[in-house]
């Protein structure tokens, strides 16, 4: 993730204004020119005339073909040929024109610029050829002076360059649209940040990077400038705390991160890239990617900036949704505790039930989202007790048959309270409230469901609620010893409880007992 230790201090260049520009110079590859002609003199003359040709800092690399068949082979091996200087009459009178059709229609190469050169214009009349064939220029060999050849090639290369930029931007924008769509589906900040890394690496072909969340305040002292790492890849995967606590991040890189955040725009720093992603809900975010190479230009920065803006919106949505979900969870937990307090039971009961339910859900391999729903919805399992009279709910002795009938209605009451909601969390809570007294053999209530007719959430809460209730004091009984409660679970396996779930319970008994110790009454 970290900038190289030999970086040159070019802060003044990078941060002098709000819109840094980069050169579009082609730094390494020469432009490939394919000469297709059956006369050797044409090849040697063309190479001689264009020997010192240079365009945007790059020279020419010449490839030679003496027939249409050879040209096809070369184009298959070199799909990045920029310009073809093509003769019409070679092995046949129309070999050049047939090659044009092969290139455009069969090879689907619409990028390469084709300059048709002919010494026999009668075989290929200019007007007819220009109309019927997808070529870019038509020249008579007799009229093609050195200056005109230079001009034609230069014009063709400019056209090729512009088409490449358009195509690169088209592919980049397509990738951004597809990537943004998938990122907007993420429901957690960490998963979104990891997705951002994956997409940026795909977009610019990189490997090592880190995604950093800042607090949006530009200050000079590191003690007041906390930046928390929320996702990382490659050799920076070990970084999972703050930037200051990550040993592989150099001081120079930390300074560059702070400067980007202060200026409020992303940029390339030597061969590295630092992206700036502002959000309305949670300050700014930074994306640092190491060793991007040196061939990035202004269009690349524009694509990354567009992607960053979209990602910023995605983060805003997640933070907003997270705030709504956190509010729901808090309300659910508080209502569950209210019910327990009214029942003269400790609020730790709903906490223990939730924690144990999460242990069982994870051990069963449930989807993490379902495990979260189970954990946060379970405190509402007895919410229906708010509709039970105190004379029954708080009765210290054994209930009469009529009183027991009334007490059992709390499952229906709780379900009816919660079922009207369209929120996933409250829907899960409604199911749990309705089914947590359904038994494996069908002897439970209120619906008499049996076996897997009972939702997995209902089965889990049935087991955890009974176990914790047995081990806790109630107005009508004293707490059982844990060993006695465990024997009860074994005895009622396949009767009250899902037998596989009981096995999982005992497999995770050590973790469950840690929960009971941590949240003791």
HELIX and SHEET records of a PDB file:
HELIX    1   1 UNK A   11  UNK A   14  1                                   4    
HELIX    2   2 UNK A   40  UNK A   49  1                                  10    
HELIX    3   3 UNK A   68  UNK A   77  1                                  10    
HELIX    4   4 UNK A   95  UNK A  101  1                                   7    
HELIX    5   5 UNK A  102  UNK A  106  3                                   5    
HELIX    6   6 UNK A  121  UNK A  123  5                                   3    
HELIX    7   7 UNK A  126  UNK A  132  1                                   7    
HELIX    8   8 UNK A  141  UNK A  143  5                                   3    
HELIX    9   9 UNK A  146  UNK A  183  1                                  38    
HELIX   10  10 UNK A  189  UNK A  204  1                                  16    
HELIX   11  11 UNK A  222  UNK A  224  5                                   3    
HELIX   12  12 UNK A  234  UNK A  236  5                                   3    
HELIX   13  13 UNK A  251  UNK A  263  1                                  13    
HELIX   14  14 UNK A  298  UNK A  342  1                                  45    
HELIX   15  15 UNK A  348  UNK A  363  1                                  16    
HELIX   16  16 UNK A  368  UNK A  377  1                                  10    
HELIX   17  17 UNK A  378  UNK A  380  5                                   3    
HELIX   18  18 UNK A  383  UNK A  387  5                                   5    
HELIX   19  19 UNK A  390  UNK A  393  1                                   4    
HELIX   20  20 UNK A  401  UNK A  407  1                                   7    
HELIX   21  21 UNK A  410  UNK A  418  1                                   9    
HELIX   22  22 UNK A  424  UNK A  435  1                                  12    
HELIX   23  23 UNK A  451  UNK A  453  5                                   3    
HELIX   24  24 UNK A  456  UNK A  470  1                                  15    
HELIX   25  25 UNK A  482  UNK A  491  1                                  10    
HELIX   26  26 UNK A  499  UNK A  507  1                                   9    
HELIX   27  27 UNK A  509  UNK A  518  1                                  10    
SHEET    1   A 5 UNK A  60  UNK A  65  0                                        
SHEET    2   A 5 UNK A  31  UNK A  36  1                                        
SHEET    3   A 5 UNK A  83  UNK A  87  1                                        
SHEET    4   A 5 UNK A 113  UNK A 118  1                                        
SHEET    5   A 5 UNK A 137  UNK A 140  1                                        
SHEET    1   B 5 UNK A 227  UNK A 232  0                                        
SHEET    2   B 5 UNK A 209  UNK A 214 -1                                        
SHEET    3   B 5 UNK A 284  UNK A 289 -1                                        
SHEET    4   B 5 UNK A 272  UNK A 278 -1                                        
SHEET    5   B 5 UNK A 267  UNK A 269 -1                                        
END                                                                             
